[in-house]
Amino acid sequence: MQAQNAVAYVDIRVFSHATEDETKVLDAVKRILASPYAEAIVFEKHVLSGHHGNPITFFDTRVKDKEALKTIVEEIAAHLNTLDKETLGSRLGEFSERGSLFIRLDKQAAFGGEFKLARVDPIRIHVRFKKNDIEEICRELGLIP
């Protein structure tokens, strides 16, 4: 199986807090999605309440289109910096589970067009593979060195 065809789907999830502009949050997400697919991907919107009753908006989508999947993963691999790729590679067990890779990208950096791993308030990307040899596939796709 070629690495480009190894992706079954990609889930993308992001929170927009009351202090954030929802449009800008979605713009940040769309900057990490390669055009022409960025505008075609539709996010479901869910309104939630935070710990103190503050409104939080949760956006999510699942991408299944083969060409869009290929392009999204290629974009992440092409723009993720070397240090973050090394982090993913050396700690792959922390970022993967049963045929899935979990990447969290910095929402603020994404708005500026940068791809950086983050732990706090990230854009969550779940890449589901068709087979379980994640390390080999990630290496072929250029996600890890």
C-alpha positions in Angstrom: 0.0 0.0 0.0 1.5 3.4 -1.0 1.8 5.8 1.9 -0.4 8.4 0.1 -3.2 5.8 0.0 -2.7 4.7 3.6 -4.9 7.4 5.2 -8.5 6.3 5.8 -9.7 9.7 7.1 -8.7 12.8 9.0 -10.7 14.3 11.8 -10.1 18.0 12.6 -11.3 19.6 15.9 -10.9 23.0 17.4 -12.4 25.0 20.2 -13.2 28.7 19.9 -13.4 30.4 23.3 -15.6 33.4 24.1 -12.6 35.7 23.8 -11.8 34.5 20.3 -13.3 35.4 17.0 -14.8 32.2 15.5 -14.1 33.3 12.0 -10.4 33.8 12.8 -10.2 30.4 14.5 -11.6 28.7 11.4 -9.3 30.8 9.2 -6.4 29.4 11.3 -7.6 25.9 10.7 -8.1 26.5 7.0 -4.5 27.8 6.7 -3.3 24.3 7.6 -5.6 22.7 5.1 -4.4 23.0 1.6 -6.5 24.8 -1.0 -8.6 24.1 -3.0 -9.9 21.8 -0.2 -9.8 24.3 2.6 -13.0 26.1 1.5 -14.8 22.9 0.6 -14.5 21.3 4.0 -17.5 22.0 6.2 -17.2 22.1 9.9 -20.0 21.2 12.3 -20.5 23.8 15.0 -21.4 22.9 18.6 -22.0 25.5 21.3 -20.9 24.4 24.7 -20.6 26.0 28.2 -17.2 26.4 29.9 -16.4 25.9 33.6 -17.8 29.3 34.5 -20.7 29.2 32.1 -18.8 31.0 29.4 -19.7 30.1 25.8 -17.3 27.8 24.0 -17.8 26.8 20.3 -16.5 23.5 19.2 -15.9 22.9 15.5 -15.2 19.4 14.0 -15.1 17.7 10.7 -14.1 14.4 9.1 -12.3 14.4 5.7 -12.6 11.3 3.6 -11.9 12.5 0.1 -8.8 10.7 -1.1 -7.3 13.7 -2.8 -8.0 16.0 0.1 -6.5 13.5 2.5 -3.4 13.2 0.5 -3.0 17.0 0.2 -3.7 17.7 3.9 -1.1 15.2 5.1 1.4 16.4 2.5 0.9 20.0 3.7 1.4 19.1 7.3 4.6 17.1 6.4 5.9 19.9 4.2 5.4 22.7 6.8 6.1 21.0 10.1 9.5 22.1 11.3 12.4 19.6 11.7 12.4 19.8 15.5 8.7 18.9 15.7 9.1 16.1 13.2 11.9 14.7 15.4 9.7 15.1 18.5 6.9 13.1 16.7 9.4 10.5 15.6 11.1 10.0 19.0 7.9 10.0 20.9 5.6 8.3 18.4 4.1 6.1 21.1 2.7 9.2 22.8 1.2 10.5 19.6 -0.3 7.3 18.2 -2.6 4.5 19.2 -4.0 1.5 17.3 -3.6 2.8 13.7 -4.1 6.5 14.5 -1.8 9.5 14.7 -2.8 12.4 16.9 -1.2 15.8 16.1 -2.0 19.0 18.0 -1.0 22.2 16.2 -0.7 25.6 17.7 -3.8 27.6 16.8 -2.1 31.0 17.0 0.8 29.9 14.9 -1.5 28.4 12.3 -3.3 31.8 12.0 0.1 33.1 11.0 0.7 30.2 8.5 3.1 28.3 10.8 2.8 24.6 11.7 4.0 24.0 15.3 3.2 21.2 17.7 1.3 22.5 20.8 -0.3 21.1 24.0 -2.5 24.0 25.0 -5.6 25.0 23.1 -4.5 23.3 19.8 -6.1 22.4 16.5 -6.5 18.7 17.0 -5.8 16.5 14.0 -6.5 12.7 14.1 -5.1 10.8 11.1 -6.6 7.4 10.8 -4.5 4.9 8.8 -5.7 1.8 7.0 -3.0 -0.3 8.5 -1.2 -0.2 11.9 2.4 0.3 10.8 2.3 4.0 11.7 6.0 4.5 12.0 6.7 3.3 8.4 3.8 5.3 6.9 4.7 8.5 8.8 8.3 8.2 7.6 7.2 7.6 4.0 4.9 10.6 4.2 7.6 12.8 5.6 5.9 13.4 9.0 8.9 12.0 10.9 12.6 11.7 9.9 
